[in-house]
Amino acid sequence: MARYKVVDRSPSFLPIVLDAQLIAGSFEYALDYLIDHEIDLSELDRRYRNDETGAPAYDPAVMLKVVLLAYSRGVVSSRAIERLCRENVLFMAISGDSAPQFTTIAKFVRQLGEEVSAIFAQVLIICDRQGLIGRQMFAIDGVKLPSNADKRRSGTHAELAHEAERMERAVAKMMRAHRGRDEHADTDEEDKTNAVRIERLSIEAKRVRAFLAASSERRSEKGAIRKSNVTDNDSAKMATSKGVIQGYTAVAAVDGEAQIIVAAQVHGSGSEQCMLLPMVKKTERLRTDQTIITADAGYHSEANLQGLHDAGVPALIADGLMRRRDERFADQARYKALPDPLYDKAATIKASSGKFLPSDFAYDSATGICICPAGKKLYSTGSACSTHGRKHHKFQGAKRDCVPCHLREQCLRYPDRTQTRQVAFFDKNQGSPLRYTERMKRAIDSDRGRKLYGRRIAIVEPVFANLRHNKRLDRFTLRSQPKVNTQWNLYCLVHNIEKLAHHGYAG
């Protein structure tokens, strides 16, 4: 029988030079050199007051290296990072085999705060020095990510108060039942289960009451009431293509030269409009008078366009009807019939093709009479209505005509739950009061505007693909807007340092 050398997998001492593990041209090499020789961490040094007394602290430069290297590998958990520092040779090399505990790692990230913005700015200066920022176009976009918050603990103050009252009633009912069994000396295992439930509900009810007493009602920029969240009140409920999440919108401005992130910010609102002008302001140190700002329809509003115009910032901001005006998308409807690779949304989406349009209704502006395709007269609900400054005449069908009508399927988008049809006729030859919107439409519909705006998706979308897929950023693990913003900036730092490494940065 053939004899082979013994394969020994038992632990053994190996001669490893840690410094040799950081290979030139790699992300970890660029990270190590950058933090040791380029980045000023004096603000982090000021945290420590152990010059004469106290135990030695972990070097903040080492902690920053460890966290950024872990994020580049898609590892966020502080316990997992601690394990890597003890078992992974690369993490041993980057940390000098210091092996910080998970509590130290978590505290460092949690308390990083505004210092991360200064570090981010210093990395941008280095990227600029390496010629990676072209300043021709900054593309702004965002992604909605879940937060470390319980969606079930979300609601208006009235809804949360009602939920607390419901839990208190449940506790009182269980307590009465518990006392009744005590009188009959009939205790069993159910009482132990109920005791746990009573304690849990009592704690949660007190928590909600304390939250309501300490916080005020959240409101949007327009004054509408927003839902608060007991777990993380800075986060918000947001509608996404995969359902409703409790989270934040992470926004980034990306330069078109080498896809460097030049600005990053998170906000706890599903609306992206309020973030456009602040993001543009964050880029002003790098922007020139010729830098074009591009963003999709989520950032479009008359106020934003006016703000950009008043600031003299060249921009191409799409509106919701941009593609409908573009003849290149005339046959895009045929692609909507393709199955969704993630999940079938056909059950929740009803096509509007084949439905009656306002042009199918007979409207006489002189007499103010409107006749539907079934020959029924609609009654007027307003002859001087205004939408976005445009005047129109509104009509609505009567229940006696619409409910039994044989054309309901062709007339109503949701005939099973909508009783009557409404239709509006806008006055002809009236100019749009949205002056800046009309100006942007002309700019973005021009041949040059379409060509420039077409570059936006190729600039910004690969950045989010890298962070979400390669770096496995699928949720935020911290709570409160400042801490989540720190985590988002750390991920953006990883992306920029990775770009530096790929473009040959070696100090």
KATA-V828611 format. One record per residue. N is the residue number from 1. RES is the residue in one small letter. PHI is phi in degrees with one decimal (999 if undefined). NEAR is the number of other ideal C-beta (glycine too) atoms within 8 Angstrom. Layout:
BEGIN
N,RES,PHI,NEAR
N,RES,PHI,NEAR
END
This chain:
BEGIN
1,m,999,2
2,a,-64.6,3
3,r,-111.0,3
4,y,-123.9,4
5,k,-67.1,3
6,v,-72.8,4
7,v,-95.3,4
8,d,-108.0,5
9,r,-99.5,3
10,s,-74.0,4
11,p,-59.9,2
12,s,-150.1,5
13,f,-78.4,3
14,l,-118.6,4
15,p,-79.5,4
16,i,-121.4,7
17,v,-93.0,6
18,l,-61.3,10
19,d,-62.6,6
20,a,-74.8,6
21,q,-78.3,12
22,l,-90.1,12
23,i,-84.0,7
24,a,-57.3,6
25,g,94.8,7
26,s,-90.0,9
27,f,-62.5,10
28,e,-66.7,13
29,y,-67.4,13
30,a,-62.4,14
31,l,-62.5,15
32,d,-63.4,11
33,y,-66.9,11
34,l,-59.7,15
35,i,-73.0,12
36,d,-76.3,7
37,h,-121.3,6
38,e,-116.9,9
39,i,-92.5,9
40,d,-89.3,6
41,l,-109.3,11
42,s,-63.2,6
43,e,-64.6,8
44,l,-72.0,9
45,d,-63.6,8
46,r,-68.5,6
47,r,-67.3,6
48,y,-96.5,6
49,r,-129.0,4
50,n,-117.1,9
51,d,-61.8,3
52,e,-113.4,3
53,t,-127.9,3
54,g,97.9,5
55,a,-75.3,4
56,p,-62.6,3
57,a,-100.4,7
58,y,-70.5,9
59,d,-61.9,7
60,p,-60.0,11
61,a,-64.6,10
62,v,-65.4,13
63,m,-61.9,13
64,l,-65.1,13
65,k,-59.8,13
66,v,-61.9,15
67,v,-65.1,13
68,l,-66.3,13
69,l,-64.8,14
70,a,-64.7,13
71,y,-62.6,13
72,s,-67.0,11
73,r,-98.0,7
74,g,78.7,9
75,v,-106.1,9
76,v,-113.5,7
77,s,-60.9,8
78,s,-66.4,10
79,r,-66.2,7
80,a,-66.9,10
81,i,-66.2,15
82,e,-59.7,13
83,r,-64.1,8
84,l,-63.8,12
85,c,-65.7,14
86,r,-94.0,7
87,e,-117.7,6
88,n,-94.5,7
89,v,-63.3,8
90,l,-65.0,10
91,f,-70.6,14
92,m,-62.0,14
93,a,-68.1,13
94,i,-70.1,14
95,s,-100.6,13
96,g,67.1,8
97,d,56.8,7
98,s,-87.5,9
99,a,49.3,9
100,p,-67.4,12
101,q,-75.4,7
102,f,-65.1,10
103,t,-65.5,7
104,t,-66.1,10
105,i,-65.6,15
106,a,-62.7,9
107,k,-65.4,8
108,f,-61.7,13
109,v,-67.0,13
110,r,-64.9,8
111,q,-99.9,7
112,l,-62.2,9
113,g,57.1,7
114,e,-68.8,5
115,e,-59.8,9
116,v,-65.6,12
117,s,-66.4,8
118,a,-66.3,10
119,i,-65.2,12
120,f,-59.4,13
121,a,-65.0,8
122,q,-66.8,11
123,v,-65.9,14
124,l,-63.0,13
125,i,-61.9,8
126,i,-68.1,12
127,c,-60.0,14
128,d,-65.8,10
129,r,-64.4,6
130,q,-83.7,9
131,g,76.9,6
132,l,-96.1,12
133,i,-116.3,13
134,g,-88.4,8
135,r,66.2,10
136,q,-83.6,8
137,m,-147.2,14
138,f,-111.7,15
139,a,-100.1,13
140,i,-109.0,16
141,d,-155.5,13
142,g,-145.2,11
143,v,-137.7,8
144,k,-92.5,11
145,l,-126.8,13
146,p,-64.2,8
147,s,-110.5,13
148,n,-84.3,9
149,a,-142.9,13
150,d,-86.8,9
151,k,-63.6,9
152,r,-71.2,4
153,r,-96.5,11
154,s,-121.8,12
155,g,164.9,10
156,t,-69.9,9
157,h,-61.1,9
158,a,-65.9,7
159,e,-67.4,9
160,l,-67.3,15
161,a,-63.6,10
162,h,-64.5,8
163,e,-66.3,10
164,a,-63.0,12
165,e,-63.9,8
166,r,-63.6,8
167,m,-66.4,13
168,e,-65.8,10
169,r,-65.2,8
170,a,-64.0,9
171,v,-63.6,12
172,a,-62.0,8
173,k,-65.5,8
174,m,-67.0,11
175,m,-65.6,9
176,r,-63.6,8
177,a,-65.3,9
178,h,-66.1,12
179,r,-65.3,8
180,g,-64.3,8
181,r,-71.0,10
182,d,-63.5,8
183,e,-64.9,6
184,h,-98.0,6
185,a,53.7,5
186,d,-112.2,5
187,t,-100.0,6
188,d,-149.9,5
189,e,-64.8,5
190,e,-62.1,6
191,d,-64.0,10
192,k,-65.1,7
193,t,-64.3,8
194,n,-65.6,11
195,a,-62.9,9
196,v,-65.6,8
197,r,-64.6,9
198,i,-62.0,12
199,e,-63.9,8
200,r,-64.8,8
201,l,-67.1,12
202,s,-64.8,10
203,i,-63.8,8
204,e,-68.0,9
205,a,-64.1,12
206,k,-63.5,8
207,r,-63.5,9
208,v,-65.9,15
209,r,-62.3,9
210,a,-64.6,8
211,f,-64.4,12
212,l,-64.6,11
213,a,-73.7,6
214,a,-95.4,5
215,s,-121.6,7
216,s,-100.1,3
217,e,-65.0,7
218,r,-78.1,8
219,r,-136.6,7
220,s,-79.3,9
221,e,-61.8,4
222,k,-93.3,4
223,g,95.9,5
224,a,-72.6,6
225,i,-72.3,8
226,r,-105.2,9
227,k,-74.1,11
228,s,-90.7,14
229,n,-136.0,14
230,v,-68.2,11
231,t,-74.6,10
232,d,-144.0,11
233,n,-74.6,9
234,d,-80.6,9
235,s,-80.6,14
236,a,-148.4,12
237,k,-74.9,11
238,m,-134.6,12
239,a,-86.6,6
240,t,-126.5,8
241,s,-68.0,3
242,k,-106.1,6
243,g,115.9,5
244,v,-89.5,8
245,i,-122.3,12
246,q,-104.9,16
247,g,-169.3,14
248,y,-130.2,16
249,t,-100.7,16
250,a,-96.0,12
251,v,-112.5,14
252,a,-140.3,14
253,a,-107.9,15
254,v,-118.7,15
255,d,-79.4,17
256,g,-80.1,11
257,e,-70.9,11
258,a,-133.4,10
259,q,60.7,12
260,i,-82.4,13
261,i,-78.1,13
262,v,-97.6,11
263,a,-158.4,10
264,a,-146.4,12
265,q,-162.6,12
266,v,-114.5,13
267,h,-147.4,10
268,g,-91.9,9
269,s,-154.6,10
270,g,-71.5,9
271,s,-83.4,6
272,e,-93.7,11
273,q,-58.5,11
274,c,-69.3,9
275,m,-97.7,13
276,l,-63.9,15
277,l,-65.2,9
278,p,-60.3,9
279,m,-68.1,13
280,v,-62.8,15
281,k,-64.9,7
282,k,-67.8,9
283,t,-97.1,14
284,e,-65.8,7
285,r,-69.7,4
286,l,-102.1,11
287,r,-74.8,10
288,t,-115.5,5
289,d,-66.6,5
290,q,-100.9,7
291,t,-72.4,14
292,i,-95.2,11
293,i,-94.4,15
294,t,-123.0,15
295,a,-157.4,14
296,d,-83.2,8
297,a,-66.1,9
298,g,-64.6,8
299,y,-102.9,13
300,h,-84.8,15
301,s,-161.6,7
302,e,-62.1,8
303,a,-65.9,7
304,n,-65.3,13
305,l,-65.5,15
306,q,-65.7,9
307,g,-62.1,10
308,l,-65.8,14
309,h,-65.0,10
310,d,-64.8,6
311,a,-83.8,7
312,g,70.6,5
313,v,-99.3,10
314,p,-64.2,8
315,a,-152.2,11
316,l,-130.3,14
317,i,-112.9,16
318,a,-69.7,11
319,d,-110.0,11
320,g,-64.2,6
321,l,-107.0,6
322,m,-60.1,12
323,r,-71.2,7
324,r,-67.0,6
325,r,-83.1,7
326,d,-89.6,9
327,e,-65.2,4
328,r,-68.9,4
329,f,-106.0,8
330,a,-62.9,5
331,d,-106.2,5
332,q,-68.3,8
333,a,-61.8,7
334,r,-68.6,6
335,y,-81.8,6
336,k,-70.9,7
337,a,-79.3,5
338,l,-68.2,5
339,p,-67.8,4
340,d,-74.4,8
341,p,-69.6,3
342,l,-93.9,4
343,y,-164.4,5
344,d,-83.7,6
345,k,-99.9,8
346,a,-62.7,6
347,a,-71.0,5
348,t,-104.2,4
349,i,-118.3,6
350,k,-111.5,5
351,a,-69.0,6
352,s,-98.2,6
353,s,-66.0,5
354,g,87.4,5
355,k,-82.2,9
356,f,-66.2,10
357,l,-98.9,5
358,p,-56.1,8
359,s,-67.6,4
360,d,-82.7,6
361,f,-97.4,13
362,a,-86.9,5
363,y,-122.6,11
364,d,-111.5,8
365,s,-66.6,8
366,a,-70.2,4
367,t,-93.1,5
368,g,70.6,9
369,i,-111.4,7
370,c,-129.4,14
371,i,-115.9,10
372,c,-80.4,14
373,p,-60.2,9
374,a,-86.5,9
375,g,86.8,5
376,k,-97.0,11
377,k,-85.8,7
378,l,-91.6,14
379,y,-99.8,8
380,s,-74.9,10
381,t,-114.4,7
382,g,159.1,7
383,s,-97.1,6
384,a,-132.4,6
385,c,-76.5,10
386,s,-140.4,8
387,t,-128.5,7
388,h,53.6,7
389,g,84.7,7
390,r,-103.4,11
391,k,-80.9,8
392,h,-156.5,11
393,h,-109.9,14
394,k,-104.8,11
395,f,-132.8,15
396,q,-145.2,11
397,g,-77.0,13
398,a,-87.8,10
399,k,-60.3,8
400,r,-64.1,6
401,d,-96.4,11
402,c,-78.1,15
403,v,-61.3,8
404,p,-87.3,6
405,c,-64.6,10
406,h,-79.1,5
407,l,-104.8,9
408,r,-58.4,9
409,e,-63.5,6
410,q,-86.3,8
411,c,-97.2,14
412,l,-105.8,10
413,r,-68.9,7
414,y,-124.5,7
415,p,-64.4,9
416,d,-77.1,4
417,r,-128.0,4
418,t,-102.6,9
419,q,-85.6,5
420,t,-128.2,10
421,r,-93.7,12
422,q,-116.3,9
423,v,-148.7,11
424,a,-129.1,11
425,f,-122.0,11
426,f,-83.2,8
427,d,-62.1,10
428,k,-79.0,4
429,n,58.7,3
430,q,-103.1,8
431,g,-73.8,3
432,s,-75.0,10
433,p,-75.3,7
434,l,-84.7,9
435,r,-61.1,7
436,y,-74.0,10
437,t,-66.1,12
438,e,-63.8,9
439,r,-63.7,10
440,m,-66.8,14
441,k,-59.0,11
442,r,-63.4,8
443,a,-69.5,9
444,i,-79.6,14
445,d,-86.2,10
446,s,-72.0,8
447,d,-60.3,5
448,r,-68.1,6
449,g,-63.7,11
450,r,-65.3,11
451,k,-65.6,8
452,l,-69.1,11
453,y,-65.3,11
454,g,-62.5,8
455,r,-78.2,12
456,r,-56.7,14
457,i,-65.6,7
458,a,-74.6,7
459,i,-86.3,15
460,v,-95.7,13
461,e,-66.0,9
462,p,-60.6,9
463,v,-65.4,13
464,f,-68.2,11
465,a,-64.6,9
466,n,-63.5,11
467,l,-70.6,12
468,r,-81.7,10
469,h,-92.9,7
470,n,-68.4,7
471,k,-94.3,13
472,r,56.2,7
473,l,-83.4,9
474,d,-114.9,6
475,r,-166.5,9
476,f,-95.4,13
477,t,-102.4,7
478,l,-100.8,11
479,r,-123.8,11
480,s,84.8,8
481,q,-59.7,10
482,p,-60.9,7
483,k,-72.2,10
484,v,-65.2,16
485,n,-63.5,10
486,t,-61.1,13
487,q,-64.2,12
488,w,-65.2,14
489,n,-66.1,12
490,l,-65.1,14
491,y,-64.4,12
492,c,-67.4,13
493,l,-61.7,13
494,v,-57.3,12
495,h,-61.0,13
496,n,-67.7,14
497,i,-66.6,14
498,e,-62.6,12
499,k,-63.4,13
500,l,-60.1,15
501,a,-63.0,13
502,h,-68.8,6
503,h,-98.3,9
504,g,84.2,5
505,y,-67.0,10
506,a,-141.7,8
507,g,82.3,6
END
